[in-house]
Amino acid sequence: MTDRTEELRETAAQCVALAQSTTDPAVRAALTIMAQKLCDVANHRSAAYEVAQREFNDRQMLQQFPVQQPQSTCSNSSKSSRRKKNRDLLA
């Protein structure tokens, strides 16, 4: 995480330097906003990021360890009613 944080901060510093060197107010504003967002991410991950990361990790775990559905325990009466429905459908 430290490498990523430092990378984000360095990129933010580059944005600030570019913003200071440009004469276009729109570009300066965009670079300043980008630098601020990069600092925000470096200092504190957003809630949306946390949710996305959790969902990604959950999907990865499900691919490795698929959830097995418990086998249902049917009573004899439900089995016989199911057989009757199947016979009715075939008739």
LINLIN-V68973 format. One record per residue. N is the residue number from 1. RES is the residue in one small letter. SS is DSSP state (2 for helix, 1 for strand, 0 for the rest). Layout:
BEGIN
[[N:RES:SS] [N:RES:SS]]
END
This chain:
BEGIN
[[1:m:0] [2:t:2] [3:d:2] [4:r:2] [5:t:2] [6:e:2] [7:e:2] [8:l:2] [9:r:2] [10:e:2] [11:t:2] [12:a:2] [13:a:2] [14:q:2] [15:c:2] [16:v:2] [17:a:2] [18:l:2] [19:a:2] [20:q:2] [21:s:2] [22:t:0] [23:t:0] [24:d:0] [25:p:2] [26:a:2] [27:v:2] [28:r:2] [29:a:2] [30:a:2] [31:l:2] [32:t:2] [33:i:2] [34:m:2] [35:a:2] [36:q:2] [37:k:2] [38:l:2] [39:c:2] [40:d:2] [41:v:2] [42:a:2] [43:n:2] [44:h:0] [45:r:0] [46:s:0] [47:a:2] [48:a:2] [49:y:2] [50:e:2] [51:v:2] [52:a:2] [53:q:2] [54:r:2] [55:e:2] [56:f:2] [57:n:2] [58:d:2] [59:r:2] [60:q:2] [61:m:2] [62:l:2] [63:q:2] [64:q:2] [65:f:0] [66:p:0] [67:v:0] [68:q:0] [69:q:0] [70:p:0] [71:q:0] [72:s:0] [73:t:0] [74:c:0] [75:s:0] [76:n:2] [77:s:2] [78:s:2] [79:k:2] [80:s:2] [81:s:2] [82:r:2] [83:r:2] [84:k:2] [85:k:2] [86:n:2] [87:r:2] [88:d:2] [89:l:2] [90:l:2] [91:a:0]]
END
